[in-house]
């Protein structure tokens, strides 16, 4: 009898994903062009709203701790609204348990999603954003583990990892091997407002999945 090994997605590492699922990082810039090419223009009225979102987030940093539900309400919710993810054909699922299984070794990776927008190939997630200081690098393996649960890996799958102040997009696809790549990291602490870029990418990925 094979003993089934269970790993919590929140604690899984990139090394474990490489070893157990042969997941490979692609550094070729041509692999993940969707976060850079043919992005829509952001209307001025939406830029103004995003400016208010950034100002609200910066203000919240003056009153720690910045908890998960506050980040969702102040930062994520306006982004999803402006990107159209509250409207059909998209839908929101919250706190759904997701599992992936490596059949050869009997490995089960499971954990909780904080938030999910799903339409086959598009996943937008807040990963363990308990406080503003949480690193998105720590959450990357967790996001990849959740996307691996999608049965539609023969086409590109996209995810967004955010702590509220940092944003990074991920692309994952299954060909001869499982391959993934990441975008630049967008930071609300940077000058200007990088939420403009985040919203443009969300809209572009939404169009690709519709």
Buried (B, 14 or more C-beta within 10 A) or exposed (E): EEEEEEBEBBEBBBEBBBEBBEBEEBEEEEBBEBBEEEBEEBEEEBBEBBEEBBEBBEEBEEEEEBBBEBBBEBBBBBBBEBBBBEEEEBEEEEEEEBBBBBEEEEBEBBBBBBBBBBBEBBBBBBBBBEBBEBEBEBBBBBBBBBBBBBEEBEEBBBBBBBBBBBBBBBBBBBEEEBBBBBBEBBEBEEEEBBBBBBBBBBBBBBEBBE
